[in-house]
Amino acid sequence: MLERYGHGGDLITAEETYGLAKEQFIDFSSNMNPLGSPDCVETILTNTWKELVHYPDPAVRKLRHAIAECYQIPMDSILVGNGAAELIDLTVRFLQPEMTALARPCFSEYDEAVSKIQGKTLDIYLKEENQFELQTSDIVKAADQCDLFFLGHPNNPTGKLISQPVLHSLLDTNQPVVLDEAFIDFVPFEKQVSLMNQAYQSNNLFVIRSMTKFFAIPGIRLGFMIAHPNWIRKIQSLQVQWSVNALAQSIGASVLHDHAYIKRTKNWLVQERSWFESQLSDLGLKVYSSDTNYLLVQLPPSIHVKKLQEQLAHRGILIRDASLFKGLNTSFFRIAIRLREQNEMFISKIKQVFI
């Protein structure tokens, strides 16, 4: 199985499974920025390798300062981690919820973090007729049954932001709320919809961000979270010392200042997403509108997603089998939005499968 480790982007497994060299695949199963890493990443890797003889800054001061400056957030409300995955795990370990509400389908790391502390989950199944968008009624119904809401904003794999009325309803429950904003960087009006500025002033809100998707540096492992300084100190006490290596700290501080790269990415996505959605719809596929850089797509009833995945993989195209997300069936797949030439290749290859 391509997703043997629970995620997309596993080119080694693809190579072993389908017999092509990993360089021969176009990977639509992993939601990275296809523009590649900012130029400063190569410069840092070239010029700062000598610093690796020293321990990284245990307080991650330079990067925390850059995040604070970029988002106008106090430094003592910022915790940097070894990817968003570490911060998800740390936050759940700190909160120790007995019952966590999850909006299904959702990122598998939430479930795994809860399982590690022997907690239980309350499943909120997002409805297809609501375009898989969370509803205020879902929050009201779950609030009395859980002691934590853990939600994607935007959600993965649906790509949808939580609406403002639902966010208000969430915060009104007075239950702890963890929002995973790993893909919110791709939203043009990111700062208007992110809850980072509420998080550092709240006793109940925790916002987790990833830096690897937008800046295309997944191999570095880098993320940060925003919460009240009292909670940040306590969560940090659970973190392994030197969790964030020196290269990650330097790269993170630099990419945040590459405003041209950030603007170029946001402008590219608005145009390419619209074109790609239209092309997929013309093939008779049902495409769910997305606020970010990936699309949830539904196949006709006669086509099984695992068969499609296999046939495309043999043609050098990798997709994410979305039936592996609890709440979706074997007619769903998820694909990243890539550069036009690659997206045209996808359309060409999937036409071969359908014909």
N, C-alpha and C positions, 0 to 999 in steps of 0.2 A: 504494500500500500504506500502511495506517495507520501501521505501525511502520517507516517509511522510514529513520528515524534509530536504529533498534535498540531503542527503548523504547516504553512506553505513555505516556499523558498528553500527546500532541501534539495539542492542540486546533486549532491552525492547519491542520495537515494534514487533520484530520477535517472542518473547515469547508470546505476546498478540495475534498475528495473527495466529501462527501455533501450539500453544498449547504445545510446548516443553519448558522445563526450559532453560534459556539462556546458562547454562553450557553444554547443550547437543548439541549446534551448533558448527560447525567449520566455522569460518567466513572468507569467501573468498571475501566479499564485501568491506572490509576495508584493505587498503594497508600498514599494519604495518609490521615491521621486526619480523618474527616469532621466532627469537632467543630469544625474550623477552628483557627486559631492562637490561642494564649492571649491574653488581653486586653492583657497587657504589651507585645505586639508593636506594636499600634496606638499605644500611649503612646510607645514609643521612636521610632517613625517620625515621630510628631508633634512630639516635644520635642527630639530630638537631631540634627535635620538641620543645624543650624548647626555641628556638630562636623566636618562633612564638608570643611571648609576645611583641616583638619589631617590629617596622615598617621595611619593606624591604628597601634596599638601593634605593633611588629614582633615582640615576644615574646609577644603575646596573653596578658598576665599576668592580667588580671581574669577572663577566661573559663577559663583553665587553673586558676586558684585555685578557681573555682566547681566545675569538674569534679572536682578533687582533693578538695574538701570533700564533694561529693555522693557520690562513690564510694570515698572513703578510699584514695586513690592518690597517691603522691608527684608533685609538679608536674613534676619533671625526667623523669618517665616518660610525659609527655603531649605529643603533637604535634597541634595543631589544623590542619585543612586546609580547602580550598575544596570542601567536600563529601567524602563517602567516596570518590568516584571519583578525586579527586586523590591520596588516600592509598593507594588500590589501586595506582595507577600508580607512585607514589614507592617503595613497598615492593618491588615487582617490580624496578624499576630498581636499587634498592640490593642486593637479594639476587642478581640476575643468575642465576636458575636455568637449567640446561640442559634439565631435564625437570620440568614441573609437573603434579602429579596434580590433576585436576578431577573432581568428582562430577557427572556429567551426569544430568538437565538442571541448568543453573546460570546465574547472572547473566553476561551476555555480556562485562561489563567485565573479568572475570578473563582470559578468552581474549584480549581485545584488548591488555591490558597485557603479556601474555607475547609476543604477536606483535610488539609494538613493539621488543622486545629480541632478536628473532629466536630466541626460545626455542621449545621443543616442548612439547606437552601429552600426558599419559597419561590417557586417558579411562576413568573408572570409571563404568560405566553402572548407575544405580540401577534395581532391578527392580520392576516393577509388583506382582509377587506379595509383595514385601516392603514394600508401600505406599510405595515410593520412599524408603526409609530406608537410610542408609549402614550397612554391616555391618562387624564387626571383621575378617572374612575379607577384605573389600575392602582394608582398610588393610594387613594383613599381606602380601597379594599385591603391592600397589603399592610398599611401602616400599623394596624393593631395586631398583626401576626408576626412582625419581624422586629429585630433590634438593629438592623443595618440595611441600607439600600446601597448596592454596588452596581453602577450603571455606566455604560459607554456613552460619551457625548463628543462626537458622533458615535453611534453604536457600530460594532463590528460583528456580523458582516453586512448589515443593512445600509450602512453609510448615512444614517439619518441623525441629525441633531435632535436633542430633546427640546420640544417647544417651550417658549417662555411661560405659558400658563402652567404647564406640567412642572417646570423647574420651581415656580413659585409654590406650587402645591407640595412638592418634595420638601422644600425648606420649611414650610409651615407645619410639617409633621413633628418637628423637633427630634426626629430620629437622626442618628449619624448617617451622613450621606457621603459616599466616595464616588467622585466622578472621574472616569478615565478619559482624558482629553487628548489621547495619543495622536489623533488625526486632525485635531481642530486647527492646526497650523495651516492646512490647505484651504480653509474657509476664508474667502476674501474679507469678510467682516469679523474676523476672528476675535478681536478685542471687545467687540460689542456682545458676543455670545458666550465667551469664556466666563467662568465664575471664579477665576483666580483672585480677583480683587475682593470678592465677598469672603473667600476662604480664609484669608489671614486675619479677618476680623470676627470670624465665627467660631463657636465652640463645637459645631456639629458638621462642618463641611471640610472635606479633604479633596484636593484637586491634584491629579497625577498627570504629568506631561511626559511625552517621549521626544527625544531630539534625533532619533535614528531614522524615522520614516521620512520626514520632510527634508532633512539634510543628507539623506542617503548614506548613512554611516552605521548600518546595523552591526557590522563587525566590531565596532568600538564599544557598544553597550553603554548607553547614556540616557538618563532621564532625570526629572526632578519633580518634587511635589511642593504644594503650597498648603499651609494650614496655620492655625494659631500657633505662635511661638512656644507656648507651653506644651502643645502636642508634638511639635517638631523636635523639641529636646528629648521627649520621652521615646519617640519613635527612633531617633538617632541612637539612643542607648542600646537598641536591639541590633543595630547594624554592625556588620563585620568591619573592623578597622581597615583603612585603605581600600575600601570597596571600589572607589573610582580611581582608575590609574592615571598617571601623569599625562599621557597622550590624550586621553579622553577629556581631561580637564582643559588642556590647551586648545584642543579642537572645538570643544563646546563654547568656550569664551570667544573664539574667533568667528565661528559661523554666524553667531547672533548679530555681528556687525556687518555682515555681507547683505546690505539692504537691496542691492541690485539683483542678487540671486533670489532673494525672497520675493521681490516684486515680479521677476520673470516667471517664477514658478506659479504664483497665483494667477497671473494673466494667461499663462499657457493652459492651466487646468480648466478655466472657465470655458475656453473655446473648444478644447479637445474633448471634454466630457460631453458637451452637447452634440458634437459630431459623432462620437462613438455610440452614444445612446441611440441616435437616429439610425445609424448603420445596423446596429443589433436589432432594433425594432423592425426594420425592413425585412429582416430574415424570419420574422414571425416569432421572435423571442419576446418574452415579457420582461422589460427592464424597469426595475424600481428606481425612482429618482434618488439621487445621492447628493449629499452636501460635501463629499470629500473625494478622494482619488481612487475609489474602487466602486464597483457596481455589483449588486445582487441581481442575478438573471435567472428566469424560470424557463425551462425547456417545455416543449409540447409533451403531452402525456406519453407518446410513443417512444420517447428517447430517455434512457437511463443515464444519469450523470456519470456513473463509473465507466460506462462504455464510452461516453463522449471523452472523458478524461484520458482514457487509454488511447483512443484513436487520435486525439490531438497530440498526445505525448510522442507517439511514434512519428508525428510530423514536426516535432521540435517545439511544440507549444504546451506550456504547463498552465493548468487552471486549478483552482481550489474547489474540491468537492464539498459543497456547502451542506450536503446531507449529514455531514459529521457534526454540524452544529445542532444541538438539541432544539427542536421546534421547527426544523425544516425537513423536507422529505427528499427523495431521490431525483426530483426534477429541478433542484437548485444548484447553481454554481456561482462562485464569486471570481471576478477578474479585476486586476489592477488596470488603471488607465495609463497607457504608455505613450511613447512618441508616435506621431502619425504613421511613419513607415512601418512600425511594429504593429500598430493597431490595424493597418491595412492588411498586413500579413495574417493577423488573426482572422479577419473577416474572410480572407481568401481560403484559409485552411478549414475553417468551420463550414464554409460552403461545400468544400470537398467531402466532408463527413456527411452533411445533410443530403447531398446529391448521390 
